[in-house]
């Protein structure tokens, strides 16, 4: 919206024969700031139709602009869309691309690594524990049964449960968060 307002002010200043350098500098500063967050393309072949796109979608064209909103996609992740449309912002670079990559690639790998670690920990615990004796004289019993229900739907950890030997819930990741 600010970009479209600046474009309107620039057009008005130029139509009146003035040189709107400070407005042009302000617009350039906004573009520079946005370019750190997402890939930006600028086309100023027509002064009345200054076009700024981000991730291939129109942010501002002349005095009109697009409003963006976040929505939950069918895979459970958040996406950024032009408001009221299915046009999704898919950044190719910038801070937003790095965040998407972390959410979609790195985080699931870390979650899976954590689940593997927890499973190994319980297996080792049980290996050591079953060599001992219970209060009732029983032996060779696993004390912890670890059920990892990792559902990476939406790029997040849905459930991680620790159950005892009776199948009773000891702790849920949802209780820890």
C-alpha positions in Angstrom: 0.0 0.0 0.0 2.8 2.4 0.9 4.5 1.6 -2.5 1.3 2.5 -4.4 0.9 5.7 -2.3 4.5 6.7 -3.1 3.9 6.0 -6.8 0.9 8.2 -6.7 2.8 11.0 -5.1 5.7 10.6 -7.5 3.3 10.8 -10.5 1.7 13.9 -9.0 5.1 15.6 -8.5 6.3 14.7 -11.9 3.1 15.9 -13.6 3.5 19.2 -11.8 7.0 19.5 -13.2 8.8 18.9 -9.9 11.7 16.5 -9.2 10.5 14.0 -6.6 14.0 12.7 -5.6 13.2 12.3 -1.9 10.1 10.2 -2.8 12.1 8.2 -5.3 14.8 7.6 -2.6 12.1 6.5 -0.1 10.6 4.1 -2.6 14.1 2.7 -3.4 14.6 2.2 0.4 11.4 0.2 0.7 12.4 -1.9 -2.3 15.8 -2.5 -0.8 14.3 -3.5 2.6 11.8 -5.9 0.9 14.6 -7.4 -1.2 16.3 -8.7 1.9 13.2 -10.7 2.7 12.1 -12.0 -0.7 13.1 -11.8 -4.3 12.1 -8.5 -5.9 11.8 -7.5 -9.5 11.2 -3.9 -10.6 10.1 -2.7 -14.0 9.9 1.0 -14.6 9.7 1.1 -18.4 6.6 3.2 -18.1 6.7 6.0 -15.4 2.9 5.6 -14.9 3.2 1.9 -14.5 6.0 1.3 -12.1 5.8 -2.5 -11.4 7.2 -4.3 -8.3 6.8 -8.0 -8.0 7.9 -10.3 -5.2 8.3 -14.0 -5.7 6.7 -13.5 -9.1 3.5 -11.9 -7.7 2.6 -8.2 -8.2 3.1 -6.2 -5.0 2.4 -2.8 -6.6 1.7 -1.7 -10.2 1.4 2.1 -10.6 -1.1 3.2 -8.0 -2.6 -0.2 -7.4 -1.3 -2.8 -4.9 -1.9 -6.3 -3.7 -2.5 -7.2 -0.1 -1.1 -10.5 1.2 -2.4 -12.8 3.9 -1.2 -16.0 5.5 -3.3 -19.1 5.3 -3.0 -22.7 6.4 -2.4 -24.9 3.3 -3.8 -28.4 2.8 -0.5 -29.8 4.1 -0.9 -28.0 7.4 1.9 -25.4 6.8 1.4 -21.7 6.5 1.6 -20.0 3.1 1.5 -16.4 2.0 -1.1 -15.6 -0.6 -2.5 -12.6 -2.4 -5.6 -11.9 -0.3 -8.7 -13.6 -1.5 -6.9 -15.7 -4.1 -5.0 -18.9 -4.5 -1.9 -17.1 -5.8 0.8 -18.2 -3.3 4.1 -16.4 -2.8 6.9 -18.8 -3.4 10.1 -17.0 -2.7 13.3 -18.0 -4.6 15.7 -16.2 -2.2 15.8 -13.9 0.8 15.1 -14.3 4.5 11.6 -15.7 3.8 13.1 -18.5 1.5 15.5 -19.3 4.3 12.7 -19.7 6.8 10.7 -21.8 4.4 13.8 -24.0 3.8 14.3 -24.4 7.6 10.6 -25.3 8.1 10.4 -27.7 5.2 13.8 -29.3 5.1 16.0 -28.8 8.2 13.4 -28.9 10.9 11.9 -32.2 9.9 15.4 -33.7 9.7 16.1 -32.5 13.2 12.8 -33.8 14.5 13.4 -37.2 13.0 16.9 -37.2 14.5 15.5 -36.4 17.9 13.0 -39.2 17.6 15.8 -41.6 16.6 17.8 -40.4 19.6 14.9 -40.9 22.0 14.2 -44.4 20.7 17.8 -45.4 21.1 17.9 -43.9 24.6 14.8 -46.0 25.6 16.3 -49.1 24.0 19.5 -48.7 25.9 17.7 -48.0 29.1 15.6 -51.1 28.7 18.7 -53.2 27.8 20.3 -52.2 31.1 17.1 -52.3 33.2 16.0 -55.8 32.1 19.2 -57.2 33.6 18.0 -56.1 37.1 15.2 -57.3 39.3 11.9 -55.7 40.1 10.4 -55.3 43.6 8.4 -58.4 42.9 11.5 -60.4 41.9 10.7 -60.2 38.1 13.5 -59.8 35.7 14.0 -59.3 32.0 11.2 -56.6 31.9 11.3 -53.5 29.8 10.3 -50.6 32.0 9.8 -48.1 29.3 8.1 -48.7 26.0 8.6 -45.7 23.8 6.1 -44.9 21.1 7.1 -42.2 18.8 4.3 -41.0 16.7 6.0 -38.5 14.6 3.6 -37.0 12.0 5.4 -34.5 9.9 2.1 -33.3 8.5 2.5 -29.5 8.2 6.2 -29.7 8.9 5.6 -30.1 12.6 5.7 -32.7 15.4 2.1 -33.8 16.0 2.6 -36.4 18.7 5.5 -37.9 20.7 4.4 -40.2 23.5 6.2 -42.1 26.2 4.2 -45.1 27.4 4.9 -47.5 30.3 4.9 -51.2 29.9 1.1 -51.3 30.5 0.6 -48.9 27.6 -0.3 -46.1 30.0 0.8 -42.6 28.9 3.7 -41.2 30.9 4.2 -37.9 29.0 3.1 -36.3 25.7 5.1 -33.7 23.8 2.1 -31.5 23.9 2.3 -31.4 27.7 5.9 -30.3 27.5 5.4 -27.4 25.1 
